[in-house]
Amino acid sequence: MAPTAPSPSLQKDDASYKLHFRMINEQQVEDICMELFYKPHTITLLTLSVLSLMYFVFVRDDAHPDSNLRVGVLVVVSFFLVISVLAFPNGLSVLYFLFLVFLLFLNWSQVKNFMYWLDPNLRYARREVDVMFIYILFHSIVTSCFHQFNGTLHRNML
């Protein structure tokens, strides 16, 4: 076999490098988008919301007001998320912010009662194991929210 000449290396200022770069990065690709996810589904979402509301209204039991209160809060949150998906894309963060604002207006015993209402097993939790896990989880959420806010603040200042 005859030895082949070494291929010239492409330099960044070389015209063939620029042509090669353009050929690689500007290739046409086929459209793989599913049109179903890019069409508005407002009527479908409204229908599913009303049907789920009717289900929860007719299935509830009047003998358990605490359960009805939980289901009511769940349905209100789900309707808020449905409306927020249609109106603004970050509805979950707005809902979390509203929850934190709500907690600001409660005293410590009311916050504890609210947490017991959300999870009744907290009332029987041992402080060393279960409560510390919840404290660490809550602390990490608050810390990450603070860092997110701090980063957004500094990014906006730049």
DOTORNU-248778 format. One record per atom (N, C-alpha, C, CB): residue in one letter; atom name; y, x, z. Coordinates in nm, 3 decimals, always signed. Each point is the difference from the previous one (the first is absolute). Glycine has a CB too. Layout:
BEGIN
   martor   marse         y         x         z
        A      CA         Y         X         Z
...
END
This chain:
BEGIN
   martor   marse         y         x         z
        M       N    -0.117    +0.083    +0.000
        M      CA    +0.117    -0.083    +0.000
        M       C    +0.124    +0.087    +0.000
        M      CB    -0.124    -0.181    +0.120
        A       N    +0.215    +0.135    -0.192
        A      CA    +0.126    +0.075    -0.009
        A       C    +0.088    -0.038    +0.117
        A      CB    -0.016    +0.010    -0.252
        P       N    +0.081    +0.085    +0.311
        P      CA    +0.089    -0.033    +0.112
        P       C    +0.118    -0.081    -0.051
        P      CB    -0.069    +0.209    +0.122
        T       N    +0.103    -0.309    -0.045
        T      CA    +0.114    -0.084    -0.038
        T       C    +0.126    +0.056    +0.063
        T      CB    -0.148    -0.203    -0.019
        A       N    +0.255    +0.176    -0.047
        A      CA    +0.128    +0.048    +0.051
        A       C    +0.037    -0.081    +0.123
        A      CB    +0.075    +0.071    -0.231
        P       N    -0.016    -0.009    +0.330
        P      CA    +0.039    -0.075    +0.119
        P       C    +0.105    -0.106    -0.035
        P      CB    -0.050    +0.201    +0.145
        S       N    +0.032    -0.316    -0.084
        S      CA    +0.094    -0.109    -0.029
        S       C    +0.133    +0.030    +0.067
        S      CB    -0.189    -0.168    -0.019
        P       N    +0.295    +0.144    -0.052
        P      CA    +0.131    +0.028    +0.061
        P       C    +0.025    -0.098    +0.115
        P      CB    +0.088    +0.088    -0.221
        S       N    -0.042    -0.035    +0.330
        S      CA    +0.029    -0.086    +0.115
        S       C    +0.130    -0.074    -0.026
        S      CB    -0.122    +0.155    +0.158
        L       N    +0.126    -0.273    -0.109
        L      CA    +0.118    -0.083    -0.021
        L       C    +0.105    +0.033    +0.105
        L      CB    -0.141    -0.181    -0.101
        Q       N    +0.259    +0.209    +0.057
        Q      CA    +0.112    +0.027    +0.088
        Q       C    +0.086    -0.127    +0.009
        Q      CB    -0.001    +0.248    -0.059
        K       N    +0.072    -0.266    +0.172
        K      CA    +0.078    -0.121    +0.020
        K       C    +0.114    -0.015    -0.100
        K      CB    -0.059    +0.012    +0.239
        D       N    +0.111    +0.098    -0.289
        D      CA    +0.111    -0.010    -0.095
        D       C    -0.049    +0.001    -0.145
        D      CB    +0.147    +0.113    +0.167
        D       N    -0.276    -0.110    -0.186
        D      CA    -0.059    +0.001    -0.133
        D       C    +0.002    -0.140    -0.059
        D      CB    -0.146    +0.195    +0.064
        A       N    +0.169    -0.207    -0.193
        A      CA    +0.006    -0.130    -0.067
        A       C    -0.138    -0.067    -0.001
        A      CB    +0.190    +0.083    -0.144
        S       N    -0.296    -0.004    +0.129
        S      CA    -0.133    -0.060    -0.001
        S       C    -0.038    -0.053    +0.139
        S      CB    -0.067    +0.156    -0.187
        Y       N    +0.117    -0.090    +0.293
        Y      CA    -0.024    -0.051    +0.136
        Y       C    +0.067    -0.135    +0.018
        Y      CB    -0.014    +0.235    +0.087
        K       N    +0.136    -0.247    -0.134
        K      CA    +0.071    -0.127    +0.013
        K       C    -0.068    -0.109    -0.080
        K      CB    +0.213    +0.124    +0.034
        L       N    -0.262    -0.091    -0.153
        L      CA    -0.072    -0.097    -0.081
        L       C    -0.131    -0.040    +0.068
        L      CB    +0.102    +0.096    -0.209
        H       N    -0.174    +0.003    +0.263
        H      CA    -0.124    -0.028    +0.072
        H       C    +0.025    -0.088    +0.123
        H      CB    -0.092    +0.220    -0.080
        F       N    +0.198    -0.188    +0.156
        F      CA    +0.036    -0.079    +0.118
        F       C    +0.030    -0.144    -0.039
        F      CB    +0.090    +0.206    +0.111
        R       N    -0.014    -0.224    -0.219
        R      CA    +0.036    -0.135    -0.045
        R       C    -0.124    -0.076    -0.047
        R      CB    +0.228    +0.083    -0.065
        M       N    -0.319    -0.014    -0.005
        M      CA    -0.120    -0.067    -0.049
        M       C    -0.088    -0.045    +0.116
        M      CB    +0.010    +0.138    -0.210
        I       N    -0.019    -0.058    +0.317
        I      CA    -0.084    -0.035    +0.114
        I       C    +0.062    -0.113    +0.081
        I      CB    -0.085    +0.236    +0.008
        N       N    +0.213    -0.229    +0.021
        N      CA    +0.062    -0.092    +0.094
        N       C    +0.053    -0.129    -0.062
        N      CB    +0.058    +0.197    +0.130
        E       N    -0.048    -0.204    -0.259
        E      CA    +0.055    -0.120    -0.061
        E       C    -0.104    -0.071    -0.086
        E      CB    +0.225    +0.105    +0.003
        Q       N    -0.350    -0.104    +0.040
        Q      CA    -0.104    -0.068    -0.074
        Q       C    +0.006    -0.150    +0.027
        Q      CB    -0.144    +0.206    +0.009
        Q       N    +0.111    -0.283    -0.108
        Q      CA    -0.006    -0.144    +0.016
        Q       C    -0.133    -0.036    +0.067
        Q      CB    +0.150    -0.038    -0.204
        V       N    -0.144    -0.050    +0.301
        V      CA    -0.121    -0.048    +0.066
        V       C    -0.010    -0.150    -0.019
        V      CB    +0.010    +0.186    +0.171
        E       N    -0.130    -0.233    -0.164
        E      CA    -0.017    -0.144    -0.019
        E       C    +0.046    -0.075    +0.124
        E      CB    -0.194    +0.041    -0.156
        D       N    +0.239    -0.162    +0.137
        D      CA    +0.051    -0.082    +0.109
        D       C    -0.119    -0.056    +0.078
        D      CB    +0.211    -0.059    -0.131
        I       N    -0.224    +0.098    +0.257
        I      CA    -0.113    -0.046    +0.081
        I       C    +0.043    -0.100    +0.106
        I      CB    -0.112    +0.219    -0.040
        C       N    +0.234    -0.269    +0.030
        C      CA    +0.051    -0.095    +0.100
        C       C    -0.068    -0.135    -0.018
        C      CB    +0.222    +0.120    +0.006
        M       N    -0.248    -0.183    +0.105
        M      CA    -0.054    -0.135    -0.003
        M       C    +0.117    -0.097    +0.009
        M      CB    -0.220    +0.073    +0.108
        E       N    +0.237    -0.154    -0.210
        E      CA    +0.116    -0.089    -0.006
        E       C    +0.000    -0.102    +0.112
        E      CB    +0.003    +0.031    -0.246
        L       N    -0.118    -0.059    +0.304
        L      CA    -0.009    -0.099    +0.107
        L       C    +0.087    +0.038    +0.118
        L      CB    -0.232    -0.054    -0.074
        F       N    +0.238    +0.183    +0.107
        F      CA    +0.074    +0.044    +0.118
        F       C    +0.149    +0.016    -0.025
        F      CB    -0.205    +0.113    +0.074
        Y       N    +0.249    -0.126    -0.199
        Y      CA    +0.141    +0.017    -0.030
        Y       C    +0.067    -0.133    -0.034
        Y      CB    -0.050    +0.230    -0.080
        K       N    -0.022    -0.340    +0.090
        K      CA    +0.059    -0.131    -0.024
        K       C    +0.034    -0.063    +0.135
        K      CB    -0.131    -0.029    -0.216
        P       N    +0.237    -0.048    +0.222
        P      CA    +0.035    -0.064    +0.128
        P       C    -0.102    -0.108    +0.036
        P      CB    +0.244    +0.047    -0.043
        H       N    -0.280    -0.049    +0.170
        H      CA    -0.099    -0.096    +0.049
        H       C    +0.060    -0.087    +0.110
        H      CB    -0.186    +0.160    -0.057
        T       N    +0.308    -0.204    +0.038
        T      CA    +0.069    -0.075    +0.103
        T       C    -0.068    -0.134    +0.025
        T      CB    +0.213    +0.112    -0.065
        I       N    -0.251    -0.182    -0.040
        I      CA    -0.063    -0.132    +0.017
        I       C    -0.137    +0.016    +0.066
        I      CB    +0.122    -0.088    -0.202
        T       N    -0.198    +0.187    +0.164
        T      CA    -0.130    +0.024    +0.061
        T       C    +0.014    +0.032    +0.148
        T      CB    -0.087    +0.081    -0.221
        L       N    +0.184    +0.004    +0.254
        L      CA    +0.024    +0.037    +0.139
        L       C    +0.045    -0.120    +0.082
        L      CB    +0.058    +0.230    -0.074
        L       N    +0.028    -0.313    +0.017
        L      CA    +0.045    -0.121    +0.069
        L       C    -0.116    -0.096    +0.023
        L      CB    +0.226    +0.027    -0.104
        T       N    -0.311    -0.044    +0.005
        T      CA    -0.115    -0.090    +0.015
        T       C    -0.096    +0.051    +0.107
        T      CB    +0.023    -0.065    -0.241
        L       N    -0.054    +0.193    +0.239
        L      CA    -0.089    +0.055    +0.103
        L       C    +0.061    -0.010    +0.138
        L      CB    -0.094    +0.156    -0.170
        S       N    +0.225    -0.137    +0.181
        S      CA    +0.067    -0.010    +0.130
        S       C    -0.006    -0.141    +0.054
        S      CB    +0.151    +0.186    -0.066
        V       N    -0.124    -0.284    -0.018
        V      CA    -0.002    -0.140    +0.044
        V       C    -0.142    -0.041    +0.037
        V      CB    +0.198    -0.052    -0.146
        L       N    -0.296    +0.095    +0.067
        L      CA    -0.139    -0.035    +0.032
        L       C    -0.045    +0.064    +0.131
        L      CB    -0.049    -0.021    -0.244
        S       N    +0.088    +0.146    +0.268
        S      CA    -0.037    +0.063    +0.127
        S       C    +0.072    -0.067    +0.117
        S      CB    -0.040    +0.217    -0.120
        L       N    +0.164    -0.258    +0.100
        L      CA    +0.072    -0.072    +0.105
        L       C    -0.068    -0.132    +0.032
        L      CB    +0.214    +0.108    -0.074
        M       N    -0.255    -0.181    -0.030
        M      CA    -0.070    -0.127    +0.023
        M       C    -0.131    +0.023    +0.073
        M      CB    +0.105    -0.097    -0.206
        Y       N    -0.177    +0.204    +0.174
        Y      CA    -0.125    +0.029    +0.067
        Y       C    +0.024    +0.024    +0.149
        Y      CB    -0.091    +0.098    -0.213
        F       N    +0.188    -0.013    +0.245
        F      CA    +0.024    +0.032    +0.141
        F       C    +0.056    -0.120    +0.077
        F      CB    +0.040    +0.237    -0.066
        V       N    +0.033    -0.325    -0.001
        V      CA    +0.054    -0.118    +0.069
        V       C    -0.111    -0.097    +0.035
        V      CB    +0.217    +0.027    -0.123
        F       N    -0.311    -0.049    +0.032
        F      CA    -0.103    -0.100    +0.024
        F       C    -0.120    +0.052    +0.079
        F      CB    +0.073    -0.106    -0.210
        V       N    -0.087    +0.237    +0.224
        V      CA    -0.114    +0.056    +0.072
        V       C    +0.034    +0.027    +0.147
        V      CB    -0.079    +0.102    -0.214
        R       N    +0.205    -0.096    +0.247
        R      CA    +0.039    +0.037    +0.137
        R       C    -0.050    -0.100    +0.102
        R      CB    +0.202    +0.114    -0.092
        D       N    -0.215    -0.068    +0.215
        D      CA    -0.052    -0.082    +0.110
        D       C    +0.112    -0.018    +0.102
        D      CB    -0.239    +0.085    -0.036
        D       N    +0.272    -0.210    +0.068
        D      CA    +0.108    -0.028    +0.095
        D       C    -0.037    +0.033    +0.143
        D      CB    +0.077    -0.177    -0.153
        A       N    -0.202    +0.199    +0.181
        A      CA    -0.042    +0.029    +0.137
        A       C    +0.033    +0.143    +0.042
        A      CB    -0.182    -0.167    -0.029
        H       N    +0.208    +0.255    -0.065
        H      CA    +0.028    +0.141    +0.031
        H       C    +0.140    +0.036    -0.051
        H      CB    -0.248    +0.057    -0.013
        P       N    +0.350    -0.077    +0.096
        P      CA    +0.137    +0.030    -0.048
        P       C    +0.025    +0.150    -0.021
        P      CB    +0.077    -0.204    +0.120
        D       N    -0.146    +0.289    -0.044
        D      CA    +0.019    +0.144    -0.017
        D       C    -0.052    +0.045    -0.136
        D      CB    -0.019    +0.032    +0.248
        S       N    -0.093    -0.085    -0.289
        S      CA    -0.056    +0.032    -0.131
        S       C    +0.091    -0.054    -0.111
        S      CB    -0.234    -0.004    +0.096
        N       N    +0.287    -0.115    -0.075
        N      CA    +0.091    -0.057    -0.100
        N       C    +0.126    +0.085    -0.013
        N      CB    -0.090    -0.228    +0.050
        L       N    +0.136    +0.282    +0.061
        L      CA    +0.119    +0.085    -0.004
        L       C    -0.029    +0.128    -0.078
        L      CB    +0.075    -0.093    +0.221
        R       N    -0.191    +0.152    -0.199
        R      CA    -0.036    +0.121    -0.075
        R       C    -0.012    -0.027    -0.149
        R      CB    -0.119    +0.084    +0.202
        V       N    +0.054    -0.194    -0.237
        V      CA    -0.015    -0.034    -0.142
        V       C    +0.136    -0.032    -0.061
        V      CB    -0.232    -0.088    +0.044
        G       N    +0.320    +0.023    +0.032
        G      CA    +0.134    -0.028    -0.050
        G       C    +0.078    +0.126    -0.028
        G      CB    -0.003    -0.211    +0.128
        V       N    -0.004    +0.307    -0.035
        V      CA    +0.068    +0.128    -0.023
        V       C    -0.059    +0.072    -0.121
        V      CB    +0.050    +0.019    +0.246
        L       N    -0.182    -0.023    -0.260
        L      CA    -0.067    +0.063    -0.114
        L       C    +0.045    -0.063    -0.131
        L      CB    -0.197    +0.052    +0.146
        V       N    +0.206    -0.185    -0.151
        V      CA    +0.042    -0.067    -0.123
        V       C    +0.147    +0.029    -0.031
        V      CB    -0.170    -0.181    +0.043
        V       N    +0.254    +0.185    +0.060
        V      CA    +0.141    +0.033    -0.023
        V       C    +0.013    +0.141    -0.056
        V      CB    +0.069    -0.154    +0.187
        V       N    -0.144    +0.248    -0.130
        V      CA    +0.004    +0.139    -0.050
        V       C    -0.051    +0.006    -0.143
        V      CB    -0.033    +0.087    +0.234
        S       N    -0.075    -0.158    -0.264
        S      CA    -0.053    +0.005    -0.136
        S       C    +0.097    -0.064    -0.099
        S      CB    -0.232    -0.007    +0.092
        F       N    +0.299    -0.102    -0.054
        F      CA    +0.099    -0.059    -0.089
        F       C    +0.119    +0.093    -0.019
        F      CB    -0.072    -0.228    +0.073
        F       N    +0.112    +0.297    +0.035
        F      CA    +0.108    +0.096    -0.013
        F       C    -0.039    +0.110    -0.098
        F      CB    +0.075    -0.050    +0.234
        L       N    -0.199    +0.098    -0.226
        L      CA    -0.044    +0.106    -0.091
        L       C    -0.007    -0.050    -0.144
        L      CB    -0.129    +0.103    +0.187
        V       N    +0.087    -0.228    -0.207
        V      CA    -0.004    -0.055    -0.135
        V       C    +0.141    -0.009    -0.057
        V      CB    -0.207    -0.130    +0.057
        I       N    +0.300    +0.080    +0.021
        I      CA    +0.138    -0.011    -0.047
        I       C    +0.060    +0.139    -0.022
        I      CB    +0.026    -0.220    +0.121
        S       N    -0.060    +0.313    -0.033
        S      CA    +0.057    +0.134    -0.014
        S       C    -0.057    +0.073    -0.121
        S      CB    +0.031    +0.008    +0.247
        V       N    -0.154    -0.036    -0.284
        V      CA    -0.056    +0.061    -0.121
        V       C    +0.078    -0.048    -0.122
        V      CB    -0.228    +0.014    +0.108
        L       N    +0.267    -0.140    -0.105
        L      CA    +0.075    -0.053    -0.113
        L       C    +0.146    +0.046    +0.002
        L      CB    -0.152    -0.198    -0.002
        A       N    +0.210    +0.211    +0.120
        A      CA    +0.142    +0.030    +0.009
        A       C    +0.029    +0.150    +0.009
        A      CB    +0.031    -0.220    +0.111
        F       N    -0.101    +0.291    -0.026
        F      CA    +0.022    +0.143    +0.014
        F       C    -0.133    +0.067    +0.028
        F      CB    +0.235    -0.037    +0.085
        P       N    -0.255    +0.157    -0.139
        P      CA    -0.134    +0.059    +0.001
        P       C    -0.049    +0.055    +0.133
        P      CB    +0.045    +0.053    -0.230
        N       N    +0.042    -0.025    +0.326
        N      CA    -0.045    +0.064    +0.124
        N       C    +0.004    -0.099    +0.116
        N      CB    +0.083    +0.221    -0.084
        G       N    -0.152    -0.333    +0.069
        G      CA    +0.004    -0.105    +0.102
        G       C    -0.068    +0.038    +0.129
        G      CB    +0.005    -0.160    -0.182
        L       N    -0.108    +0.243    +0.175
        L      CA    -0.071    +0.037    +0.122
        L       C    +0.088    +0.086    +0.090
        L      CB    -0.216    -0.011    -0.124
        S       N    +0.295    +0.098    +0.066
        S      CA    +0.089    +0.082    +0.082
        S       C    +0.111    -0.086    +0.061
        S      CB    -0.052    +0.200    -0.144
        V       N    +0.099    -0.300    +0.070
        V      CA    +0.101    -0.092    +0.055
        V       C    -0.060    -0.080    +0.115
        V      CB    +0.114    -0.015    -0.224
        L       N    -0.238    -0.029    +0.208
        L      CA    -0.066    -0.075    +0.106
        L       C    -0.020    +0.087    +0.124
        L      CB    -0.115    -0.140    -0.173
        Y       N    +0.078    +0.265    +0.154
        Y      CA    -0.016    +0.092    +0.113
        Y       C    +0.135    +0.023    +0.069
        Y      CB    -0.194    +0.111    -0.116
        F       N    +0.299    -0.096    +0.038
        F      CA    +0.134    +0.017    +0.056
        F       C    +0.041    -0.123    +0.081
        F      CB    +0.061    +0.150    -0.192
        L       N    -0.088    -0.269    +0.140
        L      CA    +0.033    -0.123    +0.073
        L       C    -0.080    -0.010    +0.130
        L      CB    +0.054    -0.114    -0.217
        F       N    -0.179    +0.159    +0.215
        F      CA    -0.082    +0.000    +0.120
        F       C    +0.058    +0.095    +0.105
        F      CB    -0.203    -0.056    -0.138
        L       N    +0.249    +0.174    +0.095
        L      CA    +0.060    +0.094    +0.094
        L       C    +0.132    -0.052    +0.056
        L      CB    -0.110    +0.187    -0.124
        V       N    +0.188    -0.255    +0.041
        V      CA    +0.124    -0.060    +0.049
        V       C    -0.031    -0.109    +0.102
        V      CB    +0.113    +0.050    -0.220
        F       N    -0.218    -0.128    +0.194
        F      CA    -0.042    -0.103    +0.095
        F       C    -0.040    +0.063    +0.134
        F      CB    -0.077    -0.144    -0.192
        L       N    +0.006    +0.256    +0.186
        L      CA    -0.042    +0.067    +0.123
        L       C    +0.117    +0.058    +0.078
        L      CB    -0.216    +0.052    -0.110
        L       N    +0.325    -0.019    +0.041
        L      CA    +0.117    +0.055    +0.070
        L       C    +0.062    -0.100    +0.097
        L      CB    +0.042    +0.144    -0.197
        F       N    -0.058    -0.273    +0.171
        F      CA    +0.062    -0.102    +0.082
        F       C    -0.091    -0.050    +0.112
        F      CB    +0.134    -0.065    -0.198
        L       N    -0.247    +0.130    +0.218
        L      CA    -0.092    -0.038    +0.107
        L       C    +0.004    +0.105    +0.111
        L      CB    -0.148    -0.121    -0.165
        N       N    +0.122    +0.076    +0.287
        N      CA    -0.014    +0.099    +0.107
        N       C    -0.144    +0.050    +0.003
        N      CB    +0.185    -0.110    +0.135
        W       N    -0.214    +0.204    -0.045
        W      CA    -0.131    +0.065    -0.001
        W       C    -0.114    -0.098    +0.029
        W      CB    +0.112    +0.211    +0.072
        S       N    -0.093    -0.302    +0.022
        S      CA    -0.108    -0.095    +0.031
        S       C    -0.023    -0.097    -0.116
        S      CB    +0.056    +0.018    +0.245
        Q       N    +0.049    -0.055    -0.315
        Q      CA    -0.018    -0.087    -0.116
        Q       C    -0.073    +0.072    -0.113
        Q      CB    +0.208    -0.124    +0.064
        V       N    -0.178    +0.252    -0.080
        V      CA    -0.071    +0.078    -0.103
        V       C    -0.147    +0.010    +0.035
        V      CB    +0.208    +0.132    -0.048
        K       N    -0.239    -0.108    +0.177
        K      CA    -0.140    +0.006    +0.041
        K       C    -0.069    -0.134    -0.022
        K      CB    +0.058    +0.176    +0.170
        N       N    +0.007    -0.286    -0.135
        N      CA    -0.060    -0.132    -0.023
        N       C    -0.019    -0.028    -0.148
        N      CB    +0.106    -0.081    +0.210
        F       N    -0.012    +0.127    -0.292
        F      CA    -0.013    -0.017    -0.144
        F       C    -0.118    +0.081    -0.054
        F      CB    +0.247    -0.040    -0.017
        M       N    -0.263    +0.162    +0.068
        M      CA    -0.113    +0.082    -0.043
        M       C    -0.133    -0.060    +0.048
        M      CB    +0.148    +0.203    +0.006
        Y       N    -0.150    -0.261    +0.114
        Y      CA    -0.119    -0.069    +0.047
        Y       C    -0.030    -0.122    -0.086
        Y      CB    +0.046    +0.080    +0.232
        W       N    +0.060    -0.145    -0.279
        W      CA    -0.020    -0.117    -0.086
        W       C    -0.057    +0.044    -0.134
        W      CB    +0.189    -0.121    +0.115
        L       N    -0.142    +0.234    -0.170
        L      CA    -0.053    +0.049    -0.127
        L       C    -0.145    +0.044    +0.013
        L      CB    +0.229    +0.070    -0.064
        D       N    -0.260    +0.002    +0.171
        D      CA    -0.136    +0.049    +0.022
        D       C    -0.038    -0.026    +0.145
        D      CB    +0.026    +0.177    -0.179
        P       N    -0.098    -0.287    +0.207
        P      CA    -0.035    -0.033    +0.139
        P       C    -0.087    +0.105    +0.068
        P      CB    +0.016    -0.236    -0.065
        N       N    -0.085    +0.321    -0.010
        N      CA    -0.084    +0.103    +0.062
        N       C    +0.081    +0.108    +0.068
        N      CB    -0.172    -0.046    -0.172
        L       N    +0.301    +0.055    +0.143
        L      CA    +0.085    +0.099    +0.066
        L       C    +0.013    -0.027    +0.149
        L      CB    +0.125    +0.030    -0.213
        R       N    -0.138    -0.154    +0.253
        R      CA    +0.013    -0.035    +0.141
        R       C    -0.112    +0.064    +0.082
        R      CB    +0.110    -0.217    -0.065
        Y       N    -0.226    +0.239    +0.004
        Y      CA    -0.115    +0.055    +0.072
        Y       C    -0.024    +0.147    -0.035
        Y      CB    -0.102    -0.229    +0.003
        A       N    +0.198    +0.291    -0.067
        A      CA    -0.018    +0.138    -0.043
        A       C    +0.018    +0.094    +0.119
        A      CB    +0.082    -0.058    -0.231
        R       N    -0.162    +0.164    +0.230
        R      CA    +0.018    +0.105    +0.100
        R       C    +0.110    +0.091    -0.048
        R      CB    -0.242    -0.012    +0.073
        R       N    +0.326    +0.053    +0.015
        R      CA    +0.118    +0.079    -0.037
        R       C    -0.038    +0.135    -0.061
        R      CB    +0.125    -0.113    +0.183
        E       N    -0.231    +0.174    -0.137
        E      CA    -0.033    +0.134    -0.046
        E       C    -0.045    +0.002    -0.146
        E      CB    -0.062    +0.058    +0.233
        V       N    -0.006    -0.160    -0.277
        V      CA    -0.062    +0.005    -0.132
        V       C    +0.073    -0.089    -0.099
        V      CB    -0.221    +0.048    +0.108
        D       N    +0.218    -0.177    -0.086
        D      CA    +0.047    -0.095    -0.099
        D       C    +0.152    -0.002    -0.013
        D      CB    -0.202    -0.135    +0.046
        V       N    +0.270    +0.134    +0.065
        V      CA    +0.145    -0.010    -0.004
        V       C    +0.060    +0.127    -0.057
        V      CB    -0.003    -0.155    +0.196
        M       N    -0.054    +0.269    -0.166
        M      CA    +0.053    +0.125    -0.053
        M       C    -0.016    +0.006    -0.152
        M      CB    -0.055    +0.113    +0.217
        F       N    -0.054    -0.169    -0.269
        F      CA    -0.017    -0.004    -0.145
        F       C    +0.111    -0.083    -0.063
        F      CB    -0.248    +0.026    +0.026
        I       N    +0.278    -0.141    +0.035
        I      CA    +0.105    -0.085    -0.053
        I       C    +0.136    +0.067    +0.015
        I      CB    -0.136    -0.204    +0.056
        Y       N    +0.157    +0.274    +0.057
        Y      CA    +0.125    +0.072    +0.019
        Y       C    +0.016    +0.110    -0.104
        Y      CB    -0.010    -0.049    +0.245
        I       N    -0.096    +0.123    -0.271
        I      CA    +0.007    +0.107    -0.100
        I       C    +0.024    -0.058    -0.138
        I      CB    -0.153    +0.141    +0.139
        L       N    +0.087    -0.252    -0.171
        L      CA    +0.021    -0.065    -0.129
        L       C    +0.144    -0.048    -0.013
        L      CB    -0.242    -0.070    -0.005
        F       N    +0.294    +0.003    +0.108
        F      CA    +0.137    -0.050    -0.002
        F       C    +0.098    +0.117    -0.008
        F      CB    -0.070    -0.203    +0.133
        H       N    +0.044    +0.309    -0.058
        H      CA    +0.087    +0.117    -0.001
        H       C    +0.003    +0.065    -0.138
        H      CB    -0.048    +0.038    +0.243
        S       N    -0.068    -0.030    -0.309
        S      CA    -0.003    +0.061    -0.133
        S       C    +0.072    -0.087    -0.102
        S      CB    -0.217    +0.110    +0.058
        I       N    +0.206    -0.242    -0.045
        I      CA    +0.072    -0.089    -0.092
        I       C    +0.150    +0.014    +0.019
        I      CB    -0.193    -0.161    +0.003
        V       N    +0.238    +0.161    +0.123
        V      CA    +0.143    +0.012    +0.027
        V       C    +0.051    +0.136    -0.047
        V      CB    -0.023    -0.155    +0.196
        T       N    -0.054    +0.261    -0.172
        T      CA    +0.041    +0.133    -0.042
        T       C    +0.010    +0.008    -0.152
        T      CB    -0.107    +0.097    +0.204
        S       N    +0.008    -0.152    -0.275
        S      CA    +0.006    +0.005    -0.146
        S       C    +0.115    -0.084    -0.053
        S      CB    -0.247    +0.034    -0.008
        C       N    +0.278    -0.147    +0.072
        C      CA    +0.115    -0.081    -0.043
        C       C    +0.130    +0.077    +0.023
        C      CB    -0.126    -0.212    +0.053
        F       N    +0.136    +0.282    +0.059
        F      CA    +0.120    +0.079    +0.026
        F       C    +0.015    +0.110    -0.104
        F      CB    -0.021    -0.049    +0.245
        H       N    -0.089    +0.118    -0.276
        H      CA    +0.008    +0.107    -0.098
        H       C    +0.032    -0.053    -0.139
        H      CB    -0.162    +0.131    +0.137
        Q       N    +0.108    -0.249    -0.170
        Q      CA    +0.031    -0.062    -0.129
        Q       C    +0.148    -0.035    -0.007
        Q      CB    -0.234    -0.091    -0.015
        F       N    +0.287    +0.031    +0.122
        F      CA    +0.142    -0.034    +0.005
        F       C    +0.086    +0.125    -0.007
        F      CB    -0.055    -0.205    +0.135
        N       N    +0.016    +0.308    -0.061
        N      CA    +0.075    +0.124    +0.002
        N       C    +0.001    +0.066    -0.138
        N      CB    -0.059    +0.030    +0.243
        G       N    -0.055    -0.030    -0.310
        G      CA    -0.007    +0.058    -0.134
        G       C    +0.083    -0.079    -0.100
        G      CB    -0.226    +0.086    +0.052
        T       N    +0.221    -0.218    -0.043
        T      CA    +0.080    -0.083    -0.090
        T       C    +0.148    +0.021    +0.025
        T      CB    -0.183    -0.168    -0.007
        L       N    +0.222    +0.180    +0.134
        L      CA    +0.139    +0.023    +0.035
        L       C    +0.049    +0.132    -0.059
        L      CB    -0.031    -0.133    +0.211
        H       N    -0.048    +0.239    -0.194
        H      CA    +0.041    +0.130    -0.052
        H       C    -0.002    +0.003    -0.153
        H      CB    -0.090    +0.106    +0.209
        R       N    -0.004    -0.173    -0.270
        R      CA    -0.005    -0.006    -0.146
        R       C    +0.122    -0.073    -0.054
        R      CB    -0.251    +0.004    +0.006
        N       N    +0.293    -0.111    +0.062
        N      CA    +0.117    -0.073    -0.045
        N       C    +0.128    +0.079    +0.023
        N      CB    -0.119    -0.213    +0.048
        M       N    +0.120    +0.294    +0.058
        M      CA    +0.119    +0.082    +0.025
        M       C    +0.016    +0.109    -0.105
        M      CB    -0.023    -0.048    +0.243
        L       N    -0.090    +0.095    -0.298
        L      CA    +0.008    +0.103    -0.104
        L       C    +0.054    -0.061    -0.127
        L      CB    -0.191    +0.126    +0.102
END
